[in-house]
Amino acid sequence: IGRTGYLKYHDTSTGELVSTHRTKMGPCSVMAQNKSNAVIHCGHTNGTVTLWSPANSEYLVKMLCHKGAPVQSMAIDKSGF
């Protein structure tokens, strides 16, 4: 996700663009992937964390984690929880 706030999925085997989603939340300060279900977790500068899947054009979950402060780091447990 760049400064414009677009999340883009590319097929790593062909290099083709799979999908593009507009987050409507500006830049993403941190990003992580849940290895058990491939959901992308994005930490935004407004303190929210959103969860994304390439099959959905809207976020799956939106959580306010740090009111008034940007998300600076995140981790996902190896078991997926």
C-alpha positions in Angstrom: 0.0 0.0 0.0 1.5 3.3 -1.1 0.7 6.8 -0.1 -2.5 6.6 -2.2 -4.0 3.8 -0.1 -4.4 1.1 -2.7 -3.7 -2.5 -1.8 -2.6 -4.5 -4.9 -2.3 -8.3 -5.2 0.0 -9.7 -7.8 0.3 -13.4 -8.9 4.0 -14.2 -8.1 4.2 -16.9 -10.8 3.1 -14.7 -13.7 3.6 -11.2 -12.3 0.0 -10.3 -13.3 -2.2 -8.0 -11.2 -4.9 -10.1 -9.5 -6.9 -7.4 -7.7 -6.7 -3.8 -6.5 -8.5 -2.5 -3.4 -8.8 1.1 -2.3 -8.5 1.1 1.5 -9.8 4.7 1.9 -7.5 5.1 4.9 -4.4 6.5 3.3 -0.9 5.0 3.7 -0.3 1.8 5.6 2.5 1.9 8.2 2.9 -1.9 8.7 1.7 -5.0 7.0 1.7 -8.7 7.9 0.2 -11.9 6.4 -1.6 -14.6 8.4 0.1 -17.7 7.0 -2.8 -20.0 7.9 -5.4 -18.2 5.8 -3.4 -15.7 3.7 -5.4 -12.7 5.1 -3.4 -9.5 5.0 -3.3 -7.3 8.1 -2.6 -3.6 7.5 -1.8 -1.2 10.3 -2.7 2.4 9.4 -1.4 5.8 10.5 -4.8 6.6 12.1 -4.4 3.8 14.6 -6.7 1.2 12.9 -5.9 -2.3 11.7 -7.8 -3.7 8.7 -7.9 -7.3 7.4 -8.1 -8.0 3.7 -8.6 -10.8 1.3 -8.1 -10.6 -2.5 -11.6 -12.0 -3.0 -13.3 -9.1 -1.2 -13.3 -5.4 -2.3 -14.0 -4.2 1.3 -12.0 -5.0 4.4 -13.0 -8.1 6.3 -12.4 -6.5 9.7 -11.6 -2.9 10.9 -10.3 -2.5 14.5 -9.3 0.7 16.3 -6.2 -0.4 18.1 -4.4 2.9 18.9 -6.6 5.9 19.2 -4.7 9.0 18.0 -1.5 7.1 17.3 -0.2 5.2 14.2 0.2 1.4 14.3 3.9 0.9 14.4 4.2 -2.9 14.6 2.1 -6.1 14.6 2.7 -9.8 14.9 0.5 -12.8 14.1 0.9 -16.0 16.1 2.3 -18.9 14.1 -0.8 -21.0 14.8 -2.9 -18.3 13.1 -4.7 -17.0 16.2 
